[in-house]
Amino acid sequence: MRTLDEKETTQVFEKLFKFAGNNLKNIVDGASHEGPDPAPGRYCFRLCKNRVFYVSESLVRRATNVGRHNLASLGTCVGKFTKGGSFHLTIQALGILAANARHKVWLKPTSEMSFLYGNHVLKGGLGRITENINPGDGVVVFSMSDVPLGFGISQRSTQDCRKLDPNGLVVLHQADIGEYLRMEDEL
Amino acid sequence: MGKQKRVILPPDLPPEVSEEAIEVSDEDLQFVNENLDYAGFVSRLDTHSITKHVTRVADLKEDALEALYEKRLKKKKALQKDEEEEEQPGIQVGRLDALPVKTLDGQLYYRPLSKASKPTEDGGEGEEHAQETDKGLVKLNKAERRAKLKKSKKEAKKQAKELPPDEVKDNPQTAVLAELKEDITAEESFETKKCKLAELGIALLADPESNIKLLKEMLQMCNDHNHAIVKLGLLSLLAVFKDIIPGYRIRLPTEKELEMKVSKDVKKMRYYESTLLSAYKAYLQKLMVLEKVSLYQHAVVRCICTLLDAVPHFNYRESLVEVVVRNISSSDEVIRKLCCDTIKSLFTNEGKHSGEVTGAAIRLIANYVKAHNCQMHPDSIQVLMSLSFDEDLHRSEAPDKDKKVKKKHYKKGNRLEESSHPQPNDRKKSRQEMMSKMREEVAADYKAASFDPDIMERRRMQSETLSAVFEIYFRILKHTMHSIVPRPNGDTGTTHVTEAHPLLGPCLDGLGKFSHLIDLDYIGDLMNYLKKLACSGGKSDSSGKCVTVSERLRCCIIAFKVMRNNLDALNVDLQDFFVQLYNLILEYRPGRDRGEVLAEALKMMLCNDRQHDMQKAAAFIKRLATFSLCFESAESMAALVTLKHLLQKNIKCRVLLENDPGGGSVSGSVAKYQPYALDPNQSGALASVLWELNLLTKHYHPTISTMASGVANLSIAPTQTYLSRLSPQQAFLDLSLERESFSLKINVMKSSNKRKRASEGAATSSVDRILEEAGSLDEGEVKKKLSEHYMLLHDIKENERLRSELDRTTRALSLYDEYKKQKKQKRGGKNVS
């Protein structure tokens, strides 16, 4: 377990910024109430076996007691660095992203299932969409009852969505909570 | 100048002619014989002057005679000058005259002033005089002229050449008139002129066809130096024109048409129309000139507005519209109101002018806004609200398209059939073609003949108008933006505060009204602008803000309206505007900002929207509850209604009603309520408790306290799921209407028991209402009764106070007595011991 170096930090933050925008500040600066310490600590990012974890400081201090090979996971896994060196967000980051999302898309109940099987979001399945989305922005996908389902990258701006035909792609799938079942082993 | 000279010339020239060689043509004789009235007048004048003159001539030599002539001429000139100076400075038009007078002496100032008041008049007047002379001639010659008209057209054209003989008669007349007028006092002349105006007007109204020439006489009266007369003249002309202007637009006949032979009636009609038109033109020119003179401005603007209102279809309406638009944001209240009303009526009564003037007026307004850099009176933009766009036009177009498509299909089908059956001979084909050709021709003829305005034409006009309207609105928005944006850099708050945005309010209103007509392509930009405007006050509200809270609220409302009206298919979540509203609620101040706007925003954004995030809804619920604690009853009622609505819709948010801070599993990532968070999603409101409701149940206003207790009981009685029909706006209005009468209520309630009020709020309120009604019926009596009542209360209180004082003193006395007794006893005891 080690802290991220500069390059890795920018990679992670860029990815997170896509989804959270200015709320990235909340992710980094937010006070944590974990652990028995009376004073609230902060959260920090730690790299462990190519995976990036979002951990409270108190937990980091305790985790130093565990050997590197024995430490399987700590805190919340946010993403992983691939062999090629690029950073991917994983589905576990959904909680953080959903709480700080800048752009949101709500799915109709009928198309929820399709998304949870790993398909992209089509215009026809769109229940609601935040205004002012630009192509390439990170979008968090919700069900109509505000349960976060996953996230992806927007393909069209909100304006364009209006004229789109029902089969047009709106959000490219990146991760969904169905992965907890489908890819249980990899996570 | 030439014309003016000619005007002055006639009076002095003819006498010489008349004395030396009077060629009385047959026609003239005939005319005199026919019109004895004229003849009598003329003959009387002639004898009057001629006998005098002849008797003298008889015993005078040639030189003396000439001297006499000169003398007479001089006298006449002097007379004329006097007349001109006294009666009609306008008639004495000659700039030539004006110049020498200027150089003379102290009188200098009088003339230029009277002239300066009508500086540009001269040009128009010159024409008028030309027309006047024409008219004088026409008047005298009318019967004769008619006779001639029968003979030949050309002579009718050469009316001008008949000038001399007329002037023969004219001249003595004016001389005598001048003499007469000298005697008449100013007052009398005023009276007579008034009467004359009235007579002329009545004559015109009675029979405009034959008396049309009187218009020019009336016009001439408007050149009077007495401004009361001028005003009267203008207004009476207005009345006349309003009445006699026909319901169509006059097109003057072309030369070719003039040459054609036409019937007598047509000729008469043409003459009538051309005279009317020229008089109208002269009148308008006069109005335009006088419009710049502050003395006449009110009357002139009234004239112009009334004309435009009454006859927007008639010729020269463009200049009318131009003047009205120029005055639309006048600083003068009366003028502005007149102009705005006129424009409004133009917009609402499009049938009068088939919509053409609307487009012209709006384009002019757009230019005006551009020229004035959006610094105008809000009324001038408010007028656009009365525009109406016919949506049926768009709809009717769509079926047309369908038809065309069908037709095409049909044709295709035909062609296919034809191709499949090439046998049918050419004759049939040619016949079909002929038939279709005929049909087309008939359709074209029908179209030309029918008075139905072309739908395509109207569509085009409407779209032009619409684009001009939106140009105005977008320009205002942009201007407001630009005036806001540089502010943080310059940091000169004081200078910018003065630069208000008078047009923003009506502009937003208009956008809201026409939001359904905005092109989808513009919506993106529009939303961006609105967002920036809505955010603009937030950063720099400490240094005096450009855009007030209510205007920012309006921006939010408009954004929602635009979205709702255009995007039924796609449900867009306007996150940024919710953030704005969340913060604006805190900035709201009851006295400063308009409560109706807030109520409307609450209704628009929170009640009408279908779904909300749980976090967001909770944040708004919490904030509204806080808000309703610290504002007046109307605002807090609106907030409470919204709150109830939100709670009923978002069942999960009812954890706020539980007495358990932390919110449990639903509280989300933020574990603690942060009241200062800017983003409703980050506030963690689900972790809080709505303790405010408990305080609100003790609100002094019975309606609010019952409402608050109702909301507080929502979680206990979840079966009660009916959605209240009351909207925040309605609630706000109800209570703000009640506000005035409520002060009285409070007084009454003070006397009643507190507990009773809480439990029997409804009963007391009904009693109050009765009281109120009584009060409205007889306020004085109620006042008396109330004062009696309070006197009584006061007495009772005084009584109580006195009693308690008495009690205290008696107690103190008794204590003292006791003390004394005890002391005595002790002493006694001591003594004893």
Interface residues (C-beta under 8 A of the other chain):
Chain A: N23 N26 G30 H33 G95 I96 A99 N100 R102 K104 W106 L126 G127 R128 I129 T130 E131 N132 M144 D146 T158 Q159 C161 R162 K163
Chain B: L520 I523 G524 M527 K531 M563 L567 A569 L570 N571 V572 D573 L574 Q575 D576 Q611 D613 M614 G668 S669 V670 A671 D679 N681 Q682
